[in-house]
Amino acid sequence: MKDNYDFSDAKQGRFYTKPEDMVIPHYLKPSVEIALRTYARRKGKTAEELLEAIVEKELALLEAIG
């Protein structure tokens, strides 16, 4: 490490990402991911498209439940 660093050109918040702009990664058990990809392939969709549709429907159900 250096004894001194020059921060005269630094910009505060340059690499800040608002929480609402962050992408949430999804991690699935291998067996679930295989089943999802298989079903998505049969439907002519990507696994990501199918997963998004499933999550949207689940969120709608949660809203309906209260």
C-alpha positions as CSV (number, residue, x, y, z in Angstrom):
1,M,0.0,0.0,0.0
2,K,1.0,3.5,-0.6
3,D,1.5,6.0,2.2
4,N,-0.7,8.6,0.5
5,Y,-3.5,8.4,-2.1
6,D,-4.7,11.3,-4.3
7,F,-8.5,11.5,-4.1
8,S,-8.7,15.0,-5.6
9,D,-10.6,13.8,-8.7
10,A,-12.9,11.4,-6.8
11,K,-16.6,11.6,-7.1
12,Q,-18.8,10.6,-4.2
13,G,-21.5,8.0,-5.0
14,R,-20.0,7.2,-8.4
15,F,-20.6,3.4,-8.0
16,Y,-23.8,3.7,-5.9
17,T,-26.7,1.6,-7.1
18,K,-30.2,2.4,-5.7
19,P,-31.7,-0.7,-4.1
20,E,-34.7,-0.6,-6.5
21,D,-32.3,-0.8,-9.5
22,M,-30.5,-3.9,-8.2
23,V,-31.2,-7.2,-9.9
24,I,-32.0,-10.1,-7.4
25,P,-30.2,-13.2,-8.5
26,H,-32.2,-16.5,-8.2
27,Y,-30.6,-19.6,-6.9
28,L,-32.6,-22.9,-7.4
29,K,-31.9,-26.4,-6.3
30,P,-30.5,-28.3,-9.3
31,S,-33.5,-30.6,-9.5
32,V,-35.9,-27.6,-9.6
33,E,-33.8,-25.8,-12.2
34,I,-33.7,-28.8,-14.4
35,A,-37.5,-29.2,-14.2
36,L,-38.0,-25.5,-14.8
37,R,-35.7,-25.5,-17.9
38,T,-37.4,-28.7,-19.2
39,Y,-40.9,-27.3,-18.9
40,A,-39.8,-23.9,-20.3
41,R,-38.2,-25.6,-23.4
42,R,-41.5,-27.5,-24.0
43,K,-43.4,-24.2,-23.9
44,G,-40.9,-22.4,-26.2
45,K,-39.8,-20.0,-23.5
46,T,-36.6,-19.4,-21.6
47,A,-36.3,-20.5,-18.0
48,E,-36.0,-16.9,-16.9
49,E,-39.3,-15.9,-18.7
50,L,-41.1,-18.9,-17.0
51,L,-39.6,-18.1,-13.6
52,E,-40.7,-14.4,-13.9
53,A,-44.3,-15.5,-14.8
54,I,-44.4,-17.9,-11.9
55,V,-43.2,-15.2,-9.4
56,E,-45.6,-12.6,-10.8
57,K,-48.5,-15.1,-10.3
58,E,-47.3,-15.9,-6.8
59,L,-47.1,-12.2,-5.9
60,A,-50.7,-11.7,-7.2
61,L,-51.8,-14.5,-4.9
62,L,-50.0,-12.9,-2.0
63,E,-51.8,-9.6,-2.7
64,A,-55.1,-11.4,-2.9
65,I,-54.5,-13.1,0.5
66,G,-53.6,-9.8,2.1
